[in-house]
Amino acid sequence: MECSNLLEAALKKGTISNSLFQGSSDKELVTDLQRTLFELGFRKELKWDNYQADGDYGKATAVAVAAFAQRNNHSSDGKVITDDLAKLILQRHDFLPEMYVLWQIHTSDLRTKNIFQKERR
């Protein structure tokens, strides 16, 4: 899993909202955002099959950002990435490796499956 180094660096500079917004010309940073959102499961919203990570912060990227925000109880129309939203995106992305491990355990270990199923009831 690729780390979002460009997003992290922009956040540390404190200028992320000046660089990540609908219509941004920072293609590399937008591409990093798109890849991160894709890895977080927003393929449909990004229209990945049509555009992939093209570096264009257009309507599809704004829709994906807004969907991410909504799914994570954060208020955003998706047109700009604030520091708080960037932190949340990076936090969720950093948690992905652990989620994959948990999923692998869940799908391979009958005892764990039973625990997960009991908790859902």
C-alpha positions as CSV (number, residue, x, y, z in Angstrom):
1,M,0.0,0.0,0.0
2,E,1.4,3.3,-1.1
3,C,1.8,6.0,1.6
4,S,0.3,9.4,0.8
5,N,3.5,11.3,1.2
6,L,2.4,14.3,-0.9
7,L,-0.8,14.7,1.1
8,E,1.1,14.5,4.4
9,A,3.7,17.0,3.2
10,A,1.0,19.5,2.1
11,L,-0.8,19.1,5.5
12,K,2.5,19.7,7.4
13,K,3.1,22.9,5.4
14,G,-0.4,24.1,6.5
15,T,-1.4,25.0,3.0
16,I,-3.5,22.1,1.9
17,S,-6.6,24.1,1.3
18,N,-4.6,26.4,-1.0
19,S,-3.6,23.4,-3.1
20,L,-6.5,20.9,-3.0
21,F,-9.7,22.4,-4.3
22,Q,-11.9,21.8,-7.3
23,G,-10.0,23.2,-10.3
24,S,-6.6,22.9,-8.6
25,S,-3.6,22.9,-10.9
26,D,-1.5,20.8,-8.6
27,K,-1.8,17.6,-10.6
28,E,0.6,15.6,-8.5
29,L,-1.1,16.4,-5.2
30,V,-4.6,15.8,-6.8
31,T,-3.4,12.5,-8.2
32,D,-2.2,11.4,-4.7
33,L,-5.6,12.4,-3.2
34,Q,-7.4,10.4,-5.9
35,R,-5.3,7.3,-5.4
36,T,-5.8,7.6,-1.6
37,L,-9.6,7.9,-2.1
38,F,-9.5,4.9,-4.5
39,E,-7.7,2.8,-1.9
40,L,-10.3,3.9,0.7
41,G,-13.1,2.4,-1.5
42,F,-14.4,5.4,-3.5
43,R,-13.9,3.9,-6.9
44,K,-17.5,4.5,-8.1
45,E,-17.6,8.1,-6.9
46,L,-14.2,8.8,-8.6
47,K,-15.5,7.2,-11.8
48,W,-12.2,5.3,-11.7
49,D,-12.9,3.1,-14.8
50,N,-13.2,6.3,-16.8
51,Y,-10.6,8.6,-15.3
52,Q,-8.4,6.7,-12.8
53,A,-5.9,9.1,-11.0
54,D,-5.8,11.8,-13.7
55,G,-4.8,14.7,-11.5
56,D,-7.9,16.7,-12.4
57,Y,-9.8,17.8,-9.3
58,G,-13.1,17.9,-11.2
59,K,-16.7,16.9,-10.4
60,A,-15.9,13.2,-9.8
61,T,-13.1,14.0,-7.3
62,A,-15.4,16.5,-5.5
63,V,-18.2,13.8,-5.3
64,A,-15.7,11.3,-3.9
65,V,-14.4,13.8,-1.3
66,A,-18.0,14.6,-0.3
67,A,-18.9,10.9,0.0
68,F,-15.8,10.3,2.1
69,A,-16.7,13.2,4.4
70,Q,-20.3,12.0,4.7
71,R,-19.4,8.4,5.5
72,N,-17.0,9.7,8.2
73,N,-19.5,12.2,9.8
74,H,-17.6,15.2,8.5
75,S,-19.3,18.2,6.8
76,S,-17.9,18.9,3.3
77,D,-19.3,19.6,-0.1
78,G,-16.1,18.0,-1.5
79,K,-14.9,21.2,-3.3
80,V,-12.0,21.9,-1.0
81,I,-9.8,19.8,1.3
82,T,-9.4,21.4,4.7
83,D,-6.7,20.5,7.2
84,D,-9.3,18.6,9.3
85,L,-10.6,16.7,6.3
86,A,-7.0,15.9,5.2
87,K,-6.2,14.6,8.6
88,L,-9.2,12.3,8.6
89,I,-8.4,11.0,5.1
90,L,-4.8,10.2,6.1
91,Q,-6.0,8.7,9.4
92,R,-8.4,6.3,7.6
93,H,-5.8,5.5,5.0
94,D,-3.1,4.7,7.6
95,F,-5.6,2.3,9.2
96,L,-6.0,0.2,6.0
97,P,-3.2,-2.3,6.6
98,E,-4.7,-3.2,10.0
99,M,-8.2,-3.6,8.4
100,Y,-6.8,-6.0,5.7
101,V,-5.2,-8.1,8.5
102,L,-8.5,-8.2,10.4
103,W,-10.4,-9.1,7.2
104,Q,-8.0,-11.9,6.4
105,I,-8.4,-13.2,10.0
106,H,-12.2,-12.9,9.7
107,T,-12.3,-14.8,6.4
108,S,-9.9,-17.6,7.4
109,D,-10.5,-18.3,11.1
110,L,-13.8,-20.0,12.0
111,R,-13.6,-19.0,15.6
112,T,-13.2,-15.3,14.7
113,K,-16.1,-15.6,12.2
114,N,-18.3,-16.8,15.0
115,I,-17.3,-13.9,17.2
116,F,-18.0,-11.3,14.5
117,Q,-21.3,-12.9,13.7
118,K,-22.4,-13.0,17.4
119,E,-21.6,-9.2,17.7
120,R,-23.8,-8.4,14.7
121,R,-26.8,-10.0,16.2
